[in-house]
Amino acid sequence: MIAGFAVFIAVSFLSDFLPGKNIGNIFYKYCLEIIVILPCVFILIGLFEVWIKRETVEKHLGKNSGFAGYMWAILLGGTTFGPMLIALPIARSLSAKGARLPVVFTYLGAAAACRIPMTIFEATNLGIAFTIIRYAVSIPLIILSSAILGRYLENKNYTIREVGQK
């Protein structure tokens, strides 16, 4: 599939096929953005692994965190910058440090839907009323779906695997 994509982009540039050239240019810009962001992400995740104690994560996001764990996950997810590519390793790290699966799912949902830069852009262009309504609908649905899916998977003894684990 990757070879097919590369051939399509190459043929598009050779034949001056505009949609293919646009796809290639967007892909190139996205790759450059990722190459710039990834080293910073790896450093931040490494610092998170070292600086944040397991006990802290367990206290605020673990088994006894209750509803506050969901709120902490939303706050943490809202401060995630960049693409979802950044949120996935953080979610794995949270899970490894003792966060409950429903809370990890809430973090991922919030990282996708409640990021501060996206909220500012949305409020500026679509209005504050729209943003408030979207949050009033999104946050409860994120929590509800995370709780249902997380509890279902916990009942099936599902855990997020470590890298390289089978």
SULHU-V335070 format. One record per helix or strand of 3 or more residues. SS is the DSSP state (alpha for helix, beta for strand). FROM is the first residue (numbers start at 1). TO is the last residue. If there is no record, write none. Layout:
SS|FROM|TO ; SS|FROM|TO
This chain:
alpha|2|15 ; alpha|18|51 ; alpha|54|61 ; alpha|66|78 ; alpha|84|96 ; alpha|101|113 ; alpha|116|126 ; alpha|128|155
